[in-house]
Amino acid sequence: MSLKSTNGNQNFINHFKIIKNLLPRHKRKAPPSLNDHIPFGAIPTNHMLICDYLPRKNGWQNPEILPYKPFSFSPNSVVFHYGQTIFEGLKAYRSECNEKEIFLFRPDKNAERMAKSAQRMGMEPFPEDMFVHCIKELVKIDKDWILPSPGALYIRPSMIALDKGVSYRASQDYRFFIILSPSKNYFTSETTISVYIERNLSRAAIGGAGEAKCGGNYASSLLPMKIAKDKGAEQVLWLDAKEHKYVEEAGAMNVMFVYKDKILTPALSGSILHGITRSSVIQIANKLNIPIEETKVDINQIILDAKSGKLTEMFACGTAAVISPVGCLLDGDEKIEINNGKIGDVSMLLKNELVGIQSGKLPDPFGWRQLIS
Ligand SMILES: *Cc1c(COP(=O)(O)O)cnc(C)c1O
């Protein structure tokens, strides 16, 4: 059975059956072990999930879990020419206390954000309850691939246009799909990163698509990323597109600035991605009675405060790398150290709290974990 999605997006589960065409056991690849080299996102698991939206066949089709394999697309496909692509990123964790326990971290938030991204890109939103259900069913099948903590299984839901023909328009048909890959820590060593302050090029503007996790945002970030790498930095520090003065994000992560008596983070201005890690760190800080302010953060003030030592720590946060302490700002050719380039106590405290909840080592006071099995 299939249904056209309407807004609201609940109770879709009852109308769909996930079709399973699995690999026979003896044909499945074995997961890598923790000692193997596992580049982030590079190794697919045995299966993936696909669900197509076809208005002429009444909308969303039954999702299918099938062996991981390439797609075949016509060269005139809309997706290649006009970039209608959106994605999400989340992880499945194996509990540190009970090997058999597997859970997701706030997957409902990813479902909600993906629906919003779809809307911004003129695409058909995938039903939110189905999003979580599909992830759970797929992860159950490839659960052997979840690396034990601090590793996890990275989950990449994505949606692309399916129409053919190069006339400029939104696609009618879409493909939602989910792929999985084992993940160790994103930044391999426990050191700080440096960020390059990009004073000319912008990631996103008010009225643009910065709040959507859409492919185009990342495509246009690749040149600044290359410039940053050439300067010796790991990430780009993005400023607002109008005044080139207010901090927005660091690479594909949100940012936080730690002072003696408070933390500052850029307020969600319309061009900043609503990070789930960001929102979780804010809630954890509140619970720990660390004042945290969502506000405008002027880069020139940050530089002054880093030099005077008033700014004690800075970190970036996102699903892939969790919390990455920043030890150095690069401004043109000038290097400005933060906390002598070392990892700070507040960054570590927040990281341990968050990872503790994600890995099942600590209690879950916010109800963020969703048990899969
Ligand atoms: C995904 C992403 C983030 C982090 O979001 P999380 O939900 O915390 O993973 C931040 N900024 C950008 C640009 C992103 O794409």
The ligand as a MOL file (V3000), in Angstrom:
LIG
                    3D

  0  0  0     0  0            999 V3000
M  V30 BEGIN CTAB
M  V30 COUNTS 15 15 0 0 0
M  V30 BEGIN ATOM
M  V30 1 C 25.1120 18.5360 10.2500 0
M  V30 2 C 25.6610 19.8880 10.4950 0
M  V30 3 C 25.9000 20.3910 11.7860 0
M  V30 4 C 25.7760 19.5510 13.0270 0
M  V30 5 O 24.5080 19.0390 13.2390 0
M  V30 6 P 24.3270 17.7900 14.2260 0
M  V30 7 O 22.8670 17.5580 14.2190 0
M  V30 8 O 24.8330 18.2130 15.5470 0
M  V30 9 O 25.1180 16.6740 13.6470 0
M  V30 10 C 26.3100 21.7080 11.9140 0
M  V30 11 N 26.5250 22.4790 10.8370 0
M  V30 12 C 26.3320 22.0310 9.5900 0
M  V30 13 C 26.5790 22.9450 8.4470 0
M  V30 14 C 25.9120 20.7170 9.3860 0
M  V30 15 O 25.7570 20.2550 8.1480 0
M  V30 END ATOM
M  V30 BEGIN BOND
M  V30 1 1 1 2
M  V30 2 1 2 3
M  V30 3 2 2 14
M  V30 4 1 3 4
M  V30 5 2 3 10
M  V30 6 1 4 5
M  V30 7 1 5 6
M  V30 8 2 6 7
M  V30 9 1 6 8
M  V30 10 1 6 9
M  V30 11 1 10 11
M  V30 12 2 11 12
M  V30 13 1 12 13
M  V30 14 1 12 14
M  V30 15 1 14 15
M  V30 END BOND
M  V30 END CTAB
M  END
